[in-house]
Amino acid sequence: MLELMESVIDQTKRRVFGGEKVPALEKVVSIFEPHTDIIVKKDRETLFGHKIALMAGKSSMILDCMILQGNPSDESLPQELVERQKDVWGRVPRQIAFDGGFASKNNLAMLKNMGVKEVSFSKKRGMKILDMVRSSWVYKQLHRFRAGVEGCISTLKRVFNLNRCDWRGMDAFKSYVWSGVVTYNLVVLARHMLE
């Protein structure tokens, strides 16, 4: 506790008295959970916790979950997310749909070079639909799919309580997130088996 308090005092002196902008990675925002990151969402509130990147499949099951350190921009994540899918499945996805924060011309080119045939970003950011996918119909389908994934994320937050973790420590946080994802997937699998 004393080391953490010294860090809090140091960052306060630097920021308040020295006028220094202390980098987020050097800040202690919780003396009880020192692993906590500052997550700043563009034009939205500042949150505390950890950023989680989810990959979902056609079945609505969560295929991968990445618990990130710090607050990396979404735009920096597509390559790692696709490489993780390749490691698990032995190939890159044929089609992929990303939220608007992941969109960039560089990411589109990189994903195409990796072998992804069709890429849909919910925000075009100066890209043409036909550069991303083979037709407007495919773009709409992938856009709808991504909207469906938002429903999965909402369910994870509301039903499986992934919006707030009250377990202590980083390892416990990871366990909490993964237990929520696995439980969610079991429910999805049970629903598919009942159909």
Long-range contacts (C-beta under 8 A, 24 or more apart in sequence): 1-31, 4-28, 4-31, 4-34, 5-31, 24-70, 24-71, 25-70, 32-168, 33-168, 33-169, 35-169, 35-170, 35-173, 37-69, 37-70, 37-71, 38-71, 39-71, 40-71, 42-101, 49-165, 50-173, 52-162, 52-177, 53-77, 53-81, 54-149, 54-152, 54-153, 54-156, 54-181, 55-81, 55-84, 55-85, 56-149, 56-152, 58-145, 59-188, 59-192, 60-148, 60-149, 60-152, 60-188, 61-185, 61-188, 61-189, 62-152, 62-156, 62-181, 62-184, 62-185, 63-88, 64-88, 65-177, 65-178, 65-181, 67-173, 67-174, 67-177, 73-101, 74-98, 74-99, 74-101, 74-102, 75-101, 75-102, 75-103, 75-104, 75-107, 77-102, 78-102, 78-107, 78-110, 78-111, 79-107, 79-110, 79-111, 79-114, 82-111, 82-114, 82-116, 83-114, 86-114, 91-115, 92-116, 94-118, 95-119, 95-120, 95-133, 95-138, 95-142, 96-120, 96-142, 97-121, 97-122, 97-142, 97-143, 97-145, 97-146, 97-149, 98-122, 98-146, 99-146, 100-125, 103-127, 108-132, 118-142, 120-146, 122-146, 152-184, 155-184, 156-180, 156-181, 156-184, 159-184, 160-184
